[in-house]
Amino acid sequence: MMNRAIVVGVDGSKAARSALAWAAEDAVRASLPLRIVHVREPWAAEHPLTASSGKETLTERCNLLLDAAAEQARTLAPGTQISTALVTGAVMERLRSESEAAETLVVGSRGLGGYTGLVVGSVALGLAGHTDSPLVVVRVLPREERGEIVVGYDGSPDADRAMAYALHQATVRTTRVRVLYGRRYPVLAPHPAGYGPIPVDEAAEIGRRLAPWRDKYSEVELVESIVPGHPVPALVEASKAADLVVVGSRGRGGFTAAVLGSVSHGVLHRARCPVAVIGTPRRRP
């Protein structure tokens, strides 16, 4: 069976170039192929008014974009197997389809054509929680390696998948993992009836849940931090000194019908480093 590829979506935007750089470096770390994808929307005109010459078609422009991306990738990841693909369809739908056979799907936080005031665009938000592979959203890249991966953890199934991804990344990067957990209740506050099980010593509970991960990844330094209140501010603050923040697409506190929870949504909008969103795979061919 062929190795799954690191797949990155490109559109010529600054964020997409940062996403390509992250994807190329990750392909090197994981010794995996890199697949560069540009989605051409079917309703776009073949001869756009913005073409630089009467002979330049949209297809030609798309191919030039892919060629430039491949050249950038070859510079960043020499020796890596690199392929490009020009696909036609709705951007989110085609990228979701790409995730079915991907090891990781990487996109920029905001592409061309979006409102300039937005930090995270509709494509990145629309993909989060809907991909079969981990989704990495890149807005800015740290100027240098910081030596830490931060993962939000609450004991939910998606959080366990996020933990596995964070520890894998830490292994190939030879870096440590900081586990952030938001305390659900003030320590001395009475239990709010009707809002879940009576809280016990959460530090001991989280320590118990993390013990198997420590055993499995004994070579990775694992640091625990329990913070009061909602975890988003703590994750955002930690992102300033992190290479990557990893979150589950939905944790324990959200409505069961919500695909993207408040934590992952908040971190995507405010993090100061790339963010990996890990959900429940629907199907893996």
N, C-alpha and C positions, 0 to 999 in steps of 0.2 A: 504494500500500500504506500502511495506517495505521501511524503510529509506534507502536512497542512502548511499553508503559507501565512506570513504576516501580510494582511491586505490593508492598503491605505487608499483612501479616496482623495483625489486631487482635483482642484478647479482653478488653479492659478492664483489663489488668494495667498496672503502672507501667512494666515493660520494654516492653510493646507501645506505650505512649504515647511512649516515647523512640524506638522504632523508627519510629513515625509521623512524629515530628519530623524524623528523619534522612531518611526517604523523601521528605517534602515538600520539604526543602531540596535534595535531590538532583534532584528533578523540576524545580525552578526552575533549578538549574545546567545541567541537560541539555536544558532546554526540551522536556520530555516530559510526557505525561499522567500522572496519579497514580490508581491503582486501589486502593481500600481494600476488603479482603476479610475477612469473618468467617465461619468455618466452624462450622456447627451440626451436632453429631453426631446421627445419626438415632435413637440410643437415648435421647436426653435427653427428659424428659417435657415436654409442652406446658404443663402447669400445675405448675411446680415448687413444692415446699413453701416455698421462700424468697421467693416472689413477694410484693410489697408489698401487693397487693390481690387479691381473688378474680377480678378481671377481667383482670389482667395476665398474658398468656401469654408463653411463651418466645420465640415469634416477635416479639412486640411488644418484648420486652426486647432482642432481637438488633437489631431495627431502630433502637431508641433508641441502642444502642451505636454503630451505624454512623453515625447522624445526628450524634452528639456528635463522633465521629472526623472526619467530613467538615467540621464546623464548625471544629475545631481546625486541620485542614489548610488551610481557606480563609484562616484568620488567618495561618498561616505561609507560605502560597504563594498570595497574591492573583494572580489572572489565570491560574492554572494550571487546566487541564481536570481536574476531579476527578469520579470515579465511585465508587459503592459496589456491593458484591455480597454477598448472603447466600447461601452455598452449603451444601449438606448432604452429609455424608460423613465419613470418617475424616480427621482434621486433616492428617496428613502426606501422605496420598494426594492430597487436594484441593489442597494448597499445591504439591506437586510438579507437578500438572497445570497450575496457574497459572503455574509457571516456564517452561512450554513456549512461551508467547507473551509472556513478560515480558522487558524489558530488564534488570531486576534484581529479585530477590525479597528483601524485607527483613522480618525477624522480630525479636521481642524474645528475649533470651537465655533467659528463663524465664517462662512464662505462669501463669495461674491454675490452682490445683489441684495444683501440684507440691510436692515436699518443700521446705520453707523453707531447708534447708541447702545445696541445690544451687545452683551458680553458673550452669550451663548445663542447660536442661531437655531432655527426651527429644525434643521436636519439633525444636529447633534442631540437636541432634546427629544426629537421624535424617535431617534434610534435607541436612546438610553432605555434599557429595560425591555427592548424588543429584539435584541440580537441573540443569535445562538452561540456566539463566541463572546469572550470579554470585549468590551468596547473601551477604547482609550480616546479621550477627548483632549486635544492639545490646543491651548491658547498661547502660552509662552513656554519656552524651554529655559530651565536654569542655565546660567552662564557657565557654571562648573558643577561637577558632581558634589552633592551635599552629604552623601553617605547614609541616607535614611529614607525608608519607605514607611508611610503612615497608613494604617488601616483602621477604619471604623468598625467596631465589633459590638454586637449586642446578643450573640448567641443564636440568631435566626439562621435558617438554612442558607439564605443568600449571604449572610455575614461569614458563614463557614466557607462558602465558595470564594468570597473575597479574601479570606485569610489564606486559603490555599494558593491563590494567585499572588498575593503579596509575598508569601514565603518563597514561592518559585522565583519571583523576580529578585528577591534578596539573595537567593542562592546563586543565580547567574551573574549578579552584579557584585557579589561579595560585600554586602552591606547589611545593616541592621534593620529591624522592623519595630516600629513603635505602634502599640495597640492602644487606641483611644476608645473608652467606653463612657457614655453619658449616664450618670447616675439618675435613675428614674424618679427618686423621691429624696427629699432632704432627710438626713440621717435621723433627726429627732422628731420629724413630723409624724402625726398619726396617719395610719394607712387610709387612703381615699377609697372608701367602700365602692365596689362595683368597677374598679379600674385594674383588675388583674389580681394575681396572687399576692399574698402578703410578702413584702420585700424582706429578704434575709440579708446576711452579710454579703453584699454584692461583690466585694473584693475577693472573698473566699470562693464565691460561685464562679466568677470569671477566671480565677486562678485554676479552678478545677477543670473548667472547659478548655483552657489553654494548655493544660498538661500534655494531652496527646500530641498537640502540635509541637511542643517543645521536644518531645521524644522523637518525633518523626524528622524534625529539622534541627537536630542538636547542634549543627554547625552554625546556625543563624542566631545572632543575639536578639532576644525578644524582650522589649521593654514595655511594661504595662503602665497606663495612665488612666485613672478614673477621674472624670471631671464632673462637676455639678451641673445639672440642668441639661439643656439641649446640646447635642454634640457638635452641631454645625460650627459655632464660633470657635470651638477648640480645634476642630479639623482644619478650618481656614487658617487659624494662627499657626498651627503645626506645618501647614503647607508651605509657609515662607522659608522653612529650613529643610524641606523634603524634596526628593527627586520625583516622587510619585505619591499620590493619595489614592487609596483603593477603598471603594464602598460597595456594598450590596445594593441592588436596584431597589429593594424594598425590605425594611426591617420589621421588627415586632410591633412598632407603635402605629403603623399606618392602617388605613382602611384596607381590607383584604382584596378589594377590587382594584386598588390603585397599583399600577405597574411600576411607576417611578415614585418613590417615597420622598418625604420632605427633606431627609438628610442628603440623599444623593442629588436631589434637585438644588438644594442650597449650596452644596459643595461645588457642583458644576458651575454655578454662577459666580462663586466668590474665590475659588482656590487660586493660589499663586504658582501652581505647577500643574503638569498634566494630571488628569484624573482618569482612573479606570473604574468603570461601572460593571459589576458582575451580577448577572441575573440567572434565571433558571433556563438552561437550554431547552428548546422545544423539540429539536430533532438534530441529530448528528449523523450525516450519511456515512 
